[in-house]
Amino acid sequence: MSANYFKNYPNPEGFFNEYGGAFIPPQLEAEMKKINDAYFAISKSHKFISELRDIRKHFQGRPTPVYHCHRLSQKYGGQIYLKREDLNHTGAHKLNHCMGEALLAKHLGKKKLIAETGAGQHGVALATAAAFFGLECEIHMGEVDIAKEYPNVLRMKILGAKVVPATHGLKTLKEAVDSAFGAYLEDPINTIYCIGSVVGPHPFPMMVRDFQRIVGIEAKDQFFDMTGELPDNVVACVGGGSNAIGIFSAFLEDDECKLYGVEPGGKSLETIGDHAATMTLGTPGIIHGFKCYTLQDEKGEPAPVHSIASGLDYPGVGPEHSMLKDLKKVTYESISDDECIAAFYELSRMEGIIPALESAHAVAYALKLAKANPKQSILVNLSGRGDKDLDYVVENYGVPE
Ligand SMILES: *Cc1c(COP(=O)(O)O)cnc(C)c1O
């Protein structure tokens, strides 16, 4: 990768080679261009950068630590390290880009933040950012998800956000996206759409990546401080791909570091609808306004997907990941629901850290790597904590002796 990677990708039209871009209705084109121009004008200013730095330190609690897993390393071989994004305020990496997006909204004079949410994690992070800045917040969520993820609905309401149910179609994430975009188009002057990952039309995949780069910048420094070396392997789970690109971005130019993105293999890779292994089994296509690897049905509609981790349950993936796969810069692998659960309990019991089910996919893959490469080091991005998943895990899998 060239030293100018971040200047070259995406190109001015938002493409990462053939992926990305903005395939959107004309009314939206002008708005996206405005957000893009403002992003370049504002986010590079000294004032913006120092405000964001302050927020990260005093509100979010950054830098989050890198931790060496003593007992896991002893048991599996290898040297396993975790970047503790579970210790970021609100318990996951998502606040990194939500605070950035909300700060940009404030500089643009916007009054309201609008977004969709699936399981509610992005909604909670954005509602937190809105409260911090004194902005209104409107979160669109499928009616089915509202019932399923009620604690997150309560969190959003406590934080002062308005939760708008999406009542058409399957009443889940896709319908929430439609509903949120509709609301945004009604008043693009006073509102701004805040996307939840490195997906959607340009400039979102670039903006969210840039706000998540802090994870990799910190982790690289911390790891070097602890070991005097770079990690042999870096592992992160991939839903849309924001936590993964955040940590990978610091290592793209270090050819000696192998990068692994871990997708949800779900119940089985054999049947469509049983997994969300977009990179492993998808083909290039257009979804939600951008081009990427996608899982689609015969009609070109997004295919139904499944993962035990609702944050990974998406039939597309960030355009930058799509490019990095083709360039063979990152290897994409999958982990099944059952392997994820085993890793969830293993990390909890061996290290006293309960991971989010999303993050447990990365841990599961790291354990495999450690066994196969006992002399190597592995840095895992632990994207979030597992408190949100306890009821689900215990109800469906029980607690092992
Ligand atoms: C949302 C979420 C993810 C998946 O999103 P990415 O954009 O792929 O990072 C992963 N881990 C946690 C804890 C999440 O909340």
The ligand as a Tripos MOL2 file, in Angstrom:
@<TRIPOS>MOLECULE
LIG
   15    15     1     0     0
SMALL
NO_CHARGES

@<TRIPOS>ATOM
      1 C1        -22.3290   -2.6320   15.5650 C.3       1 LIG1
      2 C2        -21.2740   -3.4720   16.1300 C.ar      1 LIG1
      3 C3        -20.3690   -4.1860   15.3200 C.ar      1 LIG1
      4 C4        -20.4750   -4.2460   13.8320 C.3       1 LIG1
      5 O1        -20.2870   -3.0570   13.1660 O.3       1 LIG1
      6 P1        -18.9850   -2.7500   12.3080 P.3       1 LIG1
      7 O2        -19.3480   -1.5210   11.5710 O.co2     1 LIG1
      8 O3        -18.7290   -3.9220   11.4170 O.co2     1 LIG1
      9 O4        -17.8750   -2.5520   13.2710 O.co2     1 LIG1
     10 C5        -19.3480   -4.9000   15.9350 C.ar      1 LIG1
     11 N1        -19.2340   -4.9390   17.2760 N.ar      1 LIG1
     12 C6        -20.0780   -4.2700   18.0900 C.ar      1 LIG1
     13 C7        -19.8710   -4.3600   19.5680 C.3       1 LIG1
     14 C8        -21.1250   -3.5150   17.5500 C.ar      1 LIG1
     15 O5        -21.9610   -2.8610   18.3690 O.3       1 LIG1
@<TRIPOS>BOND
     1     1     2 1
     2     2     3 ar
     3     2    14 ar
     4     3     4 1
     5     3    10 ar
     6     4     5 1
     7     5     6 1
     8     6     7 2
     9     6     8 1
    10     6     9 1
    11    10    11 ar
    12    11    12 ar
    13    12    13 1
    14    12    14 ar
    15    14    15 1
@<TRIPOS>SUBSTRUCTURE
     1 LIG1         1 GROUP 0 **** ****
